[in-house]
Amino acid sequence: MRWPPATARLARRGCPPRCGPAPASGRRRRRCPGRIPRGESPVGGPQHRPAGLGCALVEKLGWTHVRPGVDRATVTLSNVLLRAPTAEEFPAMWRSLIDAFGEPLHESDQDLEQRAFEPDRSLIAVDGEDVVATAGILSRELTVPGAIMAMAGVTLVSVAPTHRRRGLLTTMMTRQLTELHEQGGESVATLWASEAPIYQRFGYGNAAPRAVLTGATRETAFRPEVDLGTGRVRRLSEDTVRPHARAVYEELRPSAVGWLDRSDIWWTRRHYDPDHQREGHTELRFAVHEERDGQVTGWASYRIKGDFGPTGPNGLMAILDVSATTPPAYAALWRFLLDHDLVRRFRRRMCSTDEALQHLVQNPRAVQTELSDALWVRLVDVDRALAARRYSTELDVVLDVEDDRCPWNAGRWRLSAGPDGAECVSTTAPADLRLTSTELGAGYLGGASLTALARAGRVSELTTGSLQRTATAFGWHTAPWCPEVF
């Protein structure tokens, strides 16, 4: 939603508090309470179960009456209810989230977010008249290796500073995953995290990192063999560029692992351009690459921040999008952006780790790359999720999966897969690899190498040669990346 100041936008997608279930530590566990009406449950940190969770899962999570080091009276939150909000409650939900992240309230931000809000897929924790925790799911589509699948996009997650460290985040995250499983919903959930360590506790893996590209524009001469084509670059308004950008995006999306579907509301969010988010940059500007026959084969969006130093102009080109269906169009758009007068620096804050610009320039040091986590992936149902994507090579492997958060995933699964399809079924056969749901999430899009995870001690090879075969099959010919925060 926010560009160029993406830091605050990234922060909005997670929850600052780091909450967790209390360890058993010898304390007597509470007997599971009676069935609570679906859609509403009392929350007392980890001592109460969300609606729809069975007794076995409550025992598996180890929820207890008290949390170590916290006074019993402090965590007895009998008045806190966890339930789905109504559409009319979104303003209160939004204010609670904004307050938790220490951001100013802007009505235009709230109005835009509410257009994508799905009340029946959201949760709020209410203490009296106060909303003290929030979480939501967005119904999106995700491109995975060889396929496009339904995705549960976790968003709007926060806990009020008055109610932190009481298990609210754990309760909401567990309830989301459990209801997706019980209702046969999306087999994969994803999110952007405000703090990278938080969601690994819930089985999310760092699946699609992003690259930040920066450099000096005068050092970006292209290699002599680069073909810029015979087309031209034109400036267009946002209204005029949108249908062209949409057409290019949809042509690329089926093979762009990590990309999401983008309806009108998501295009509006992509080009959202309020004054309070510009931080001294210009308005968002747009350009297209047009072939001689008038066909648009690429588009770019960008801002400029003017600056002058002791030696002259030192402007910054801040780039949001550069996408094209042909190599010449891609190269021509980059050349247009880098050759602006009075601009000496460029920054693309969010792009693929294998962005082709790095291979266009004559001097590879001209493009500096910084990596960061971006899209985190959680397999809600291991069997359905692994069967939904395609694999680079034929594979027959038995995975021993550890999953404390979603116990229905724990156990051994035989994955029979290849470029044309996959099947994943429960088995009692001996396991070839052992890993947790976090590692499966990290490797699901083909970004994180299972071999690298094994070197870090996070994947165990039980059958010689199985790691290499599985890592090769899970890999893909392009690096995954997600171009938008949700």
KEVEXDREN-375487 format. One line per field, with one value per residue (C-alpha): residue number from 1; x, y, z. Coordinates in steps of 0.2 Angstrom, whole numbers. Example, Ala and Ser with C-alpha at 12.3 -4.5 7.8 and 13.67 -1.06 7.14 Angstrom:
2
mike <- (1 2)
u <- (62 68)
v <- (-22 -5)
w <- (39 36)
//
This chain:
486
mike <- (1 2 3 4 5 6 7 8 9 10 11 12 13 14 15 16 17 18 19 20 21 22 23 24 25 26 27 28 29 30 31 32 33 34 35 36 37 38 39 40 41 42 43 44 45 46 47 48 49 50 51 52 53 54 55 56 57 58 59 60 61 62 63 64 65 66 67 68 69 70 71 72 73 74 75 76 77 78 79 80 81 82 83 84 85 86 87 88 89 90 91 92 93 94 95 96 97 98 99 100 101 102 103 104 105 106 107 108 109 110 111 112 113 114 115 116 117 118 119 120 121 122 123 124 125 126 127 128 129 130 131 132 133 134 135 136 137 138 139 140 141 142 143 144 145 146 147 148 149 150 151 152 153 154 155 156 157 158 159 160 161 162 163 164 165 166 167 168 169 170 171 172 173 174 175 176 177 178 179 180 181 182 183 184 185 186 187 188 189 190 191 192 193 194 195 196 197 198 199 200 201 202 203 204 205 206 207 208 209 210 211 212 213 214 215 216 217 218 219 220 221 222 223 224 225 226 227 228 229 230 231 232 233 234 235 236 237 238 239 240 241 242 243 244 245 246 247 248 249 250 251 252 253 254 255 256 257 258 259 260 261 262 263 264 265 266 267 268 269 270 271 272 273 274 275 276 277 278 279 280 281 282 283 284 285 286 287 288 289 290 291 292 293 294 295 296 297 298 299 300 301 302 303 304 305 306 307 308 309 310 311 312 313 314 315 316 317 318 319 320 321 322 323 324 325 326 327 328 329 330 331 332 333 334 335 336 337 338 339 340 341 342 343 344 345 346 347 348 349 350 351 352 353 354 355 356 357 358 359 360 361 362 363 364 365 366 367 368 369 370 371 372 373 374 375 376 377 378 379 380 381 382 383 384 385 386 387 388 389 390 391 392 393 394 395 396 397 398 399 400 401 402 403 404 405 406 407 408 409 410 411 412 413 414 415 416 417 418 419 420 421 422 423 424 425 426 427 428 429 430 431 432 433 434 435 436 437 438 439 440 441 442 443 444 445 446 447 448 449 450 451 452 453 454 455 456 457 458 459 460 461 462 463 464 465 466 467 468 469 470 471 472 473 474 475 476 477 478 479 480 481 482 483 484 485 486)
u <- (0 14 28 42 41 39 46 30 20 30 28 9 8 14 12 26 22 31 19 20 11 16 27 20 33 24 9 -8 -17 -34 -48 -54 -70 -86 -90 -90 -101 -92 -86 -84 -72 -66 -48 -37 -20 -15 -27 -42 -45 -51 -68 -67 -51 -53 -47 -32 -25 -27 -17 -4 -2 1 -11 -11 -20 -4 11 28 34 17 4 -11 -23 -15 -18 -36 -44 -62 -69 -59 -68 -61 -73 -76 -79 -93 -90 -95 -81 -67 -63 -61 -50 -40 -37 -31 -19 -12 -10 0 12 14 8 -3 -21 -25 -43 -38 -27 -42 -54 -42 -39 -58 -61 -51 -57 -66 -75 -80 -61 -55 -53 -54 -51 -62 -60 -75 -77 -59 -52 -36 -30 -33 -30 -37 -36 -37 -43 -29 -21 -3 8 18 30 20 2 -9 -17 -29 -19 -24 -15 -13 -14 -19 -11 -8 -9 -12 2 -10 -12 5 13 -3 -5 -17 -6 -4 -22 -26 -13 -18 -36 -33 -23 -36 -51 -42 -39 -56 -66 -55 -49 -33 -19 -6 -6 6 11 23 31 35 48 57 58 39 30 43 35 19 27 30 46 55 50 52 66 67 81 85 95 104 118 125 116 132 140 126 132 125 135 138 127 111 97 86 74 65 51 49 45 30 24 6 -6 -11 -29 -21 -7 -18 -25 -8 0 -13 -11 7 5 -7 4 18 9 7 26 31 32 26 15 -3 -19 -23 -41 -46 -44 -27 -22 -28 -18 -3 -4 -10 -1 -6 5 9 18 29 43 49 48 37 20 20 24 22 29 26 37 27 32 31 14 8 8 13 26 31 28 37 32 43 46 60 68 77 93 109 126 142 146 129 113 111 93 87 76 65 58 42 39 49 40 41 36 52 71 72 57 64 81 74 63 78 88 74 74 93 96 85 94 98 97 113 106 93 85 73 67 58 62 68 84 88 83 90 97 112 117 113 127 145 151 143 148 137 122 123 111 104 93 79 65 48 35 33 24 15 8 -9 -11 5 -3 -14 0 13 2 -3 13 25 43 58 62 54 54 48 53 46 46 45 37 37 23 18 6 -4 -3 -13 3 15 20 27 21 26 28 27 30 37 35 17 9 11 3 6 -1 2 13 21 36 54 57 71 71 66 61 48 34 45 58 44 37 54 57 39 41 59 68 76 87 84 102 107 94 102 119 111 105 87 84 90 95 90 93 109 106 88 93 100 86 73 82 84 65 59 70 63 70 66 68 52 47 31 29 17 14 -4)
v <- (0 12 17 23 22 3 0 5 -5 -20 -18 -18 -36 -44 -43 -35 -46 -62 -73 -92 -106 -110 -125 -139 -137 -148 -137 -146 -143 -137 -149 -144 -133 -137 -133 -114 -107 -106 -89 -83 -89 -83 -80 -80 -81 -99 -106 -105 -114 -105 -111 -127 -134 -151 -157 -167 -151 -141 -155 -155 -136 -138 -123 -121 -110 -98 -93 -93 -77 -69 -66 -77 -62 -53 -67 -71 -62 -69 -53 -55 -63 -69 -68 -63 -44 -36 -25 -10 -14 -12 6 0 -14 -3 9 -5 -11 6 10 -6 -1 17 24 39 37 42 40 37 22 15 17 8 -6 -9 -12 -28 -33 -50 -49 -68 -72 -60 -61 -48 -50 -38 -33 -24 -11 -11 -21 -28 -40 -42 -54 -57 -68 -62 -74 -73 -84 -88 -94 -109 -120 -126 -120 -107 -111 -103 -95 -88 -72 -68 -50 -36 -45 -35 -36 -20 -15 -17 -36 -42 -58 -66 -79 -69 -70 -89 -91 -82 -90 -108 -104 -98 -114 -126 -118 -119 -137 -142 -132 -139 -121 -116 -128 -114 -99 -84 -68 -54 -53 -37 -46 -61 -73 -72 -83 -97 -103 -106 -116 -102 -103 -89 -95 -80 -67 -50 -41 -22 -15 1 10 25 28 34 17 7 6 -9 -23 -19 -34 -29 -27 -12 -16 -4 1 17 22 33 42 38 43 30 28 26 14 2 -9 -10 -15 -27 -36 -38 -43 -57 -63 -65 -71 -90 -92 -80 -90 -79 -67 -65 -62 -43 -37 -19 -16 -23 -12 3 -2 -4 13 21 38 49 64 57 42 51 57 70 60 65 58 40 41 28 23 9 1 1 -9 -1 -9 -1 -17 -13 -26 -18 -5 4 14 26 41 54 63 79 83 94 92 101 94 96 86 70 65 48 36 26 11 2 -9 -14 -29 -34 -48 -47 -44 -29 -21 -24 -17 -2 2 1 12 25 25 26 39 53 70 76 58 50 36 23 11 -3 -9 -25 -36 -54 -61 -66 -48 -48 -30 -37 -46 -31 -20 -20 -17 -29 -19 -5 -14 -17 -31 -32 -47 -48 -59 -56 -69 -82 -99 -111 -128 -130 -147 -155 -168 -156 -142 -154 -161 -144 -139 -147 -153 -151 -169 -186 -189 -203 -199 -202 -186 -188 -171 -164 -151 -147 -133 -143 -161 -168 -165 -174 -191 -199 -194 -202 -189 -196 -181 -174 -160 -166 -168 -175 -186 -185 -199 -204 -220 -231 -234 -229 -211 -204 -186 -178 -160 -148 -138 -123 -130 -137 -119 -112 -124 -125 -111 -118 -103 -110 -125 -140 -144 -127 -131 -148 -139 -128 -144 -141 -156 -173 -186 -203 -212 -208 -198 -193 -175 -172 -179 -170 -153 -154 -158 -145 -132 -121 -112 -95 -87 -84 -67 -58 -40 -34 -33 -37)
w <- (0 4 -8 -6 13 13 30 39 27 29 48 47 41 57 76 87 102 103 112 114 122 140 143 153 167 179 181 180 164 163 157 140 142 134 116 113 99 83 79 97 112 128 128 143 134 132 145 134 117 101 95 84 92 99 116 109 100 117 125 111 113 131 136 155 168 170 161 170 178 176 190 189 191 176 164 169 155 157 148 132 118 102 87 69 67 58 43 54 66 54 59 77 71 60 74 86 72 68 87 90 76 82 65 62 57 39 34 16 22 32 17 5 17 21 2 3 21 23 40 40 38 51 70 84 103 112 131 136 122 117 102 109 95 77 62 45 30 12 -2 -15 -29 -28 -43 -37 -48 -62 -56 -49 -32 -19 -5 12 14 33 36 49 63 79 98 109 120 135 131 125 130 135 121 110 95 97 99 83 73 79 76 58 54 62 54 37 39 47 33 19 15 6 9 9 20 17 26 27 44 54 63 55 70 75 63 62 78 69 55 42 31 22 5 -7 -2 -10 -17 -14 -29 -28 -37 -46 -63 -72 -69 -77 -95 -103 -111 -130 -135 -126 -138 -134 -149 -161 -150 -139 -121 -118 -102 -97 -83 -70 -78 -95 -90 -80 -94 -102 -86 -82 -98 -96 -78 -83 -97 -85 -69 -74 -74 -61 -45 -30 -39 -34 -43 -45 -46 -48 -29 -29 -44 -34 -19 -30 -37 -21 -20 -5 0 17 10 -3 9 -2 -18 -33 -37 -44 -63 -76 -93 -105 -119 -135 -151 -168 -171 -155 -144 -126 -120 -104 -91 -77 -62 -52 -42 -42 -27 -32 -23 -26 -18 -18 -36 -44 -46 -35 -38 -33 -45 -34 -44 -40 -56 -71 -80 -98 -109 -120 -116 -127 -119 -102 -106 -114 -99 -87 -99 -99 -80 -77 -90 -82 -81 -64 -57 -51 -40 -41 -29 -32 -15 -20 -34 -37 -31 -50 -57 -74 -73 -64 -80 -92 -85 -91 -73 -61 -46 -52 -45 -26 -20 -2 3 15 19 11 8 22 17 28 22 31 24 18 7 -3 -4 -10 -23 -29 -37 -50 -48 -59 -60 -56 -37 -26 -8 10 21 40 44 62 65 83 78 65 72 57 46 58 51 36 18 2 -12 -30 -41 -57 -70 -75 -58 -40 -27 -8 3 21 23 35 24 31 29 17 24 41 42 50 43 43 31 20 19 15 1 -6 -20 -25 -17 -1 -6 5 3 11 25 28 30 43 52 48 36 40 27 32 15 6 -10 -6 -1 -18 -27 -17 -17 -36 -39 -27 -36 -50 -65 -58 -41 -32 -27 -22 -29 -17 2 8)
//
